[in-house]
Amino acid sequence: MWAIPVLIIAGFAIGYFTKIPFDLIGSKYLALCFIALLDSISYGLTRDLSGQKKNNPPIIIRLVLGLALGGFIIYFGEKSGIDLYLVALLPLTVGFALNMYKFLPK
Amino acid sequence: MKNKRTVRIGLRLSGTTLVLCLALGILMALPFKVISQDSSEPLPSESRQELINRMSKIDEENQLLRTELEQSRASVASLEANVAQGQEASQELTDSLTRYRILAGLDPVHGPGIKLTLSEQETQPEPGTDMAYYLIHQEDLLNIVNEMRLAGAEAIAIRSRNRTERLINTSTIRCVGSLIDVNNTRMTPPFDIFAIGDPDDLYNALTMPYGVLEPLGFYNIQSDIVKLDDMELPPYGGTTMLQYARPVDNEEE
């Protein structure tokens, strides 16, 4: 479990000290990626801990689906003038919350 | 028991989850990089995004307006150049046309000059002398007009009674019986001959010894010259038609 915060801190250091091109205009998609990663990581944790990996779809599928669906909703909202940004983040946030709920002591 | 479970959990984590954790860390660093690059106070995410969107739209509009401004300036400059060229050309044409109309006698003109009055006096010719010598003839007028042109007269007109005829390049002066025909207008003495030019030159040219006026004095034809500072001559009243003369086309040569 210690690997998770270590890797996050390492990634933060990598991202902070390396020149990664980033534009603030894409911050909505950045937020989507952030929430989708949180959801996927939490899903991966529950999947790994459940011991039933074969019965659950792979983590990458959940990540790609979350990114694709959320990205489509945000893109459609921007093009149509309707702010669907929060709508796109909501299911991922709920999924993340539900996954984390499983870690609560019963 | 609890420590054992923690270790077991750490071992059970899949590689995908670990990679995603690393990616999450990188992702978390990006906004901090942007905020640290912006020296200004960080805004709430939503309002900042709105401002960024608005700013990008304004930038695009600004770029479009700049492009339109450049095009408009270029268009205005082009139109001004065309207008200036047109005005210059038009002014040159107008000046040339006015000049040639004055030279052709088609426009009224005014300026300094002289007024020469020729009048026949009632005299009793000596016996055996032809009365015709005491009359003003076409040669007299032609000589005077010729002398005036030689002295630099730029416009000449002959007045008799209430008729004034402007002399042009096709004007005719010839005797018709006891009358003189000027531009097909019958005139009788006294004649007033107006010439626009240098008054002194004109005066000296006419009054010089052995000049054109001296012989007239022998036949008692009185001539009075008055220098005028300004006078106005009417335009030629007839029609000027070119029936045979054609301009030479230089390109065909």
Contacts between the chains, C-beta under 8 A, distances in Angstrom:
chain1	res1	chain2	res2	distance
A	1	B	6	5.5
A	1	B	9	5.1
A	1	B	10	4.9
A	1	B	13	7.7
A	2	B	10	6.1
A	3	B	10	5.9
A	3	B	13	6.4
A	3	B	18	6.0
A	3	B	21	7.4
A	4	B	13	7.5
A	4	B	17	7.9
A	4	B	18	7.7
A	4	B	21	5.2
A	7	B	18	5.7
A	7	B	21	4.0
A	7	B	22	4.7
A	7	B	25	6.4
A	8	B	21	5.3
A	8	B	22	7.5
A	8	B	24	5.7
A	8	B	25	4.0
A	8	B	28	7.2
A	9	B	25	6.2
A	10	B	22	6.4
A	10	B	25	6.2
A	11	B	21	6.9
A	11	B	22	4.1
A	11	B	23	6.4
A	11	B	24	6.4
A	11	B	25	2.3
A	11	B	26	4.3
A	11	B	27	7.6
A	11	B	28	7.4
A	11	B	29	7.2
A	12	B	25	4.1
A	12	B	26	7.1
A	12	B	28	5.5
A	12	B	29	4.6
A	13	B	25	7.5
A	13	B	29	7.4
A	14	B	22	7.6
A	14	B	25	7.1
A	14	B	26	5.6
A	14	B	29	7.4
A	15	B	25	6.5
A	15	B	26	3.6
A	15	B	27	6.9
A	15	B	28	7.1
A	15	B	29	3.0
A	15	B	30	5.8
A	15	B	33	7.2
A	16	B	29	4.1
A	16	B	32	6.3
A	16	B	33	6.0
A	20	B	26	7.2
A	20	B	30	6.6
A	20	B	33	7.6
A	22	B	30	4.7
A	22	B	33	6.8
A	22	B	34	6.3
A	24	B	34	5.8
A	24	B	48	7.1
A	24	B	49	7.4
A	24	B	52	5.1
A	25	B	52	5.7
A	25	B	53	7.2
A	25	B	56	6.2
A	27	B	31	7.4
A	27	B	45	6.7
A	27	B	48	7.6
A	27	B	49	5.4
A	27	B	52	7.5
A	28	B	49	6.5
A	30	B	27	6.8
A	30	B	30	6.3
A	30	B	31	7.1
A	31	B	45	7.3
A	33	B	27	5.7
A	34	B	24	7.2
A	34	B	27	5.4
A	34	B	28	7.1
A	37	B	20	5.6
A	37	B	23	6.0
A	37	B	24	4.4
A	37	B	27	6.3
A	38	B	24	6.8
A	40	B	17	8.0
A	40	B	20	5.4
A	41	B	17	5.8
A	41	B	20	4.9
A	41	B	21	5.9
A	41	B	24	6.3
A	44	B	13	7.5
A	44	B	14	6.1
A	44	B	16	6.1
A	44	B	17	3.4
A	44	B	20	6.6
A	45	B	13	7.3
A	45	B	17	6.4
A	47	B	14	7.7
A	48	B	9	7.8
A	48	B	12	4.9
A	48	B	13	5.3
A	48	B	14	5.4
A	48	B	17	6.4
A	49	B	9	6.3
A	49	B	12	6.6
A	51	B	12	7.9
A	53	B	14	7.5
A	58	B	16	7.2
A	59	B	14	6.9
A	59	B	16	4.5
A	59	B	17	6.3
A	59	B	20	6.9
A	60	B	16	6.0
A	63	B	20	7.0
